[in-house]
Amino acid sequence: MPERVVTNGDLAEVMDTSDEWIKTRTGIERRHIAEENQATAAMAIEAARAALAVADADPREVDLVIVGTATPDTCMPSTACLVQNALGASRAGALDLNAGCSGFVYALAMGHQAIASGEHELVMVVGADTMSRIVNQQDRSTAVIFGDGAGAVLLRASEGTAGIRATALGSDGSGGDLLMVPAGGSAMPACAETVAQGLHYLAMDGRQVYRFASRTVPRVIEQVLEKAKMSLDEVDLIIPHQANLRIMEAVAKRLHLPDEKFYANIDEYGNTSAASVPIALCEAVDKEYVAPGQKIVLVGFGAGLTWAAVALEWGPSVQEISAVFYRRWLRWVVYRYADMHTRWMRFVRSNGGRAWRSARGQWDRLRHRDSGSE
Ligand code: UT7
């Protein structure tokens, strides 16, 4: 999470809103906002490195990096490539996945399939968004809701019952206009006019999205549980996308479950889009809400419209896995090497590199001429 915290009170000083409205309508009390020099990749890299540390894994063994994000650093290249490079995950493929706020749960399902197919062993799945960059800070209907952050998990092929049991994905493109950034894509490239009209900002029909989420989330939870052959009673914890506390309560009511079954940390972070589910999962693990053998459902929904759920059984507690010192040191070396390698490759491909190569060529020619004359 970025360190900078913006409270409801801070927002009430700069726009027509109040702590009371935000808290009662959404459950949000504060959110973390990225610094100006911090974008999605920087947070994603930190989260991914933390996941590697928890799993005590070697970054060079990662096969695939998937970043669920709707706010990549740039349209091209993908944020996943920046993450792959900074991890020194030299043999990994990398791609971004844009499914709005469902991005992480979608990416988790894809990562799971990549392992289940036998093609990959170790998959890094990240959910990261810098929503503050696409939200109009003057628009009270969106500015108060969103925050920035990143979370990551490392999926590893394993035997036994623990792990991902089932996934369920859905989409309804007819609702694409309910949550969108109109300009900046190929349909409406960003230009002075689109900027003047504020079309590069997120536009949301909050009420419609609220209705869609309250109806769809219970259905996708039931669907994934059916696929996983689990009953709702067996589920220990549901970790939903943190969009609105009232949506979580409405879903709990529809499923006849107590609110306590739904992990909520929206008060602290607001809606961090694709990052919200992994952040909540990691926090639930840290706070020991999650224990080995427990059945957990992760569920996301958002722009597209999209929705997704993953049913899983938690494996051995990460705290039980003691980090081996030399592997910690090795990761440190791999990250430093990755950084130096990037600088070196950029130099080699630059004019400086060309000048250096031609100087070396001339030096070689001179040497050969001299040795020939001898
Ligand atoms: O993660 C992606 C998915 N996104 C979501 O899941 C968002 C889902 N939607 C929501 O969470 C809620 O619809 C919101 C929190 C966005 C809005 O809550 P609401 O209860 O649906 O409010 P509303 O849009 O119906 O607005 C009610 C009133 C309006 O005033 P009038 O027309 O009744 O006089 C708004 O202008 O509240 C006003 N309002 C505000 N007042 C103070 C809207 N935003 C604010 C604000 N502060 N920040």
Residues whose N, C-alpha, C, O or C-beta is under 5 A from the ligand:
A	BS01	UT7	D16 T17 S18 W21 R25 T26 C101 R140 S141 V144 G206 R207 V209 Y210 A243 N244 N271 F301 G302
